[in-house]
Amino acid sequence: MVRSLVKITVLPFMIGLLSLGNISEKERELTKTEDFSQYSTKGLDLYYTVPLPEETLQDVNPSYFPLAFTGGMYIGFKEALAFKESQGNYFSINTFGYMGKYQFGASTLDLIGIKNTQNFIKNPVLQEQAFLLNTSRNKWVLRRDIKRYSGKWVGGVKITESGILAAAHLAGPGSVKRFLRSGGEIGFSDGFGTSIQSYLKKFSGFDVSFVQAIKRPRLEDLL
């Protein structure tokens, strides 16, 4: 019985070895392992997202992926906005002096307790924290407008909470209030001609329930 079992086990193995001799040169070429040592990222500009501890990184850049892939979550919202602002570059400073991945001005940073702009531009984690703090503040300022206008059409754009928060990042919450309460008659465009309407439309439909409405958010609240 043992001898038979050995024969049964060895026979397929021997057949397999013999069959290797019949593999064509072309087939051997197709089954070769690729040598990846020739590939390198040296010299490329690589920018990485530093998520907050509460976040789960679900995507890298929502501008390249459909909303269904990102799940429409807070991280998708902030990454899409960052790509529009600076292409996700933490070290970007534009011609008007706005800084970082989310293009903050010094006055806005001062509102949330960040005074040292030199440290800010060098610190990706601080930039992510600043974005959350500023969005929390904008959500508090616009809390009644979010409740009143979400789902309605104003100035030819359907209003959503995430669209309002994105527009507030662009223009400030006061400008968004004036736009909504004037029925879209009082608009705003930044130095590059980007309008409130464009942000309301482009960043609509994200789930930003992660963001809490806080009247005076400060950096120490996250520590």
GIKA-V789523 format. One record per residue. N is the residue number from 1. RES is the residue in one letter. NEAR is the number of other ideal C-beta (glycine too) atoms within 12 Angstrom. Layout:
# GIKA-V789523
n: (N;N)
res: (RES;RES)
near: (NEAR;NEAR)
This chain:
# GIKA-V789523
n: (1;2;3;4;5;6;7;8;9;10;11;12;13;14;15;16;17;18;19;20;21;22;23;24;25;26;27;28;29;30;31;32;33;34;35;36;37;38;39;40;41;42;43;44;45;46;47;48;49;50;51;52;53;54;55;56;57;58;59;60;61;62;63;64;65;66;67;68;69;70;71;72;73;74;75;76;77;78;79;80;81;82;83;84;85;86;87;88;89;90;91;92;93;94;95;96;97;98;99;100;101;102;103;104;105;106;107;108;109;110;111;112;113;114;115;116;117;118;119;120;121;122;123;124;125;126;127;128;129;130;131;132;133;134;135;136;137;138;139;140;141;142;143;144;145;146;147;148;149;150;151;152;153;154;155;156;157;158;159;160;161;162;163;164;165;166;167;168;169;170;171;172;173;174;175;176;177;178;179;180;181;182;183;184;185;186;187;188;189;190;191;192;193;194;195;196;197;198;199;200;201;202;203;204;205;206;207;208;209;210;211;212;213;214;215;216;217;218;219;220;221;222;223)
res: (M;V;R;S;L;V;K;I;T;V;L;P;F;M;I;G;L;L;S;L;G;N;I;S;E;K;E;R;E;L;T;K;T;E;D;F;S;Q;Y;S;T;K;G;L;D;L;Y;Y;T;V;P;L;P;E;E;T;L;Q;D;V;N;P;S;Y;F;P;L;A;F;T;G;G;M;Y;I;G;F;K;E;A;L;A;F;K;E;S;Q;G;N;Y;F;S;I;N;T;F;G;Y;M;G;K;Y;Q;F;G;A;S;T;L;D;L;I;G;I;K;N;T;Q;N;F;I;K;N;P;V;L;Q;E;Q;A;F;L;L;N;T;S;R;N;K;W;V;L;R;R;D;I;K;R;Y;S;G;K;W;V;G;G;V;K;I;T;E;S;G;I;L;A;A;A;H;L;A;G;P;G;S;V;K;R;F;L;R;S;G;G;E;I;G;F;S;D;G;F;G;T;S;I;Q;S;Y;L;K;K;F;S;G;F;D;V;S;F;V;Q;A;I;K;R;P;R;L;E;D;L;L)
near: (7;8;9;10;10;12;13;14;14;14;14;12;14;14;14;14;13;12;12;14;11;12;16;11;10;9;13;13;11;11;12;11;9;10;7;8;7;6;9;9;8;7;6;8;13;14;22;20;31;25;27;26;13;16;24;16;22;24;31;22;25;33;22;16;19;14;24;13;19;29;23;28;29;37;35;38;42;43;41;40;37;39;29;29;35;25;23;33;26;32;23;26;23;23;11;15;18;29;34;41;39;42;39;39;29;23;16;31;34;19;25;33;23;32;17;17;24;16;18;35;29;16;23;27;24;33;41;35;36;45;46;37;37;42;41;34;32;40;34;23;27;39;25;18;34;31;16;17;30;25;17;21;19;33;29;18;30;21;37;30;37;41;41;48;46;45;48;41;47;40;33;27;34;19;30;41;27;24;37;37;20;18;17;25;15;21;28;30;18;25;15;15;12;28;26;40;33;26;37;41;24;29;41;30;29;32;21;37;16;27;37;21;27;21;17;17;28;23;28;12;17;23;12)
